[in-house]
Amino acid sequence: MLKFLKYTAFVLVIIGALNWGLVGFFKFDLVAFLFGEMTVLTRIVYDLVGISAIVSIIAAINCHNEHEMQ
């Protein structure tokens, strides 16, 4: 279960990063294009990407701490 959470968080962080790249380079928000401008679904996607970033940060810190202990 924890492995699934980490993998899902990683995928959502990549999706978020790619979306921000599209916004930066082309002024095109793919999430808003697919789900509408600030609809409930769009906000859920943004929320999940943000939560995934936090999960990924925690996973990276834990991995770093485990590596230092060895």
WOMOJO-V844352 format. One record per pair of residues at least 6 apart in sequence whose C-alpha atoms are under 6 Angstrom apart, sorted by the first residue. I is the first residue (numbers start at 1). J is the second residue. If there is no record, write none. Layout:
<<I J> <I J>>
//
This chain:
<<9 52> <12 49> <13 49> <13 53> <16 49> <22 28> <23 29> <35 42>>
//
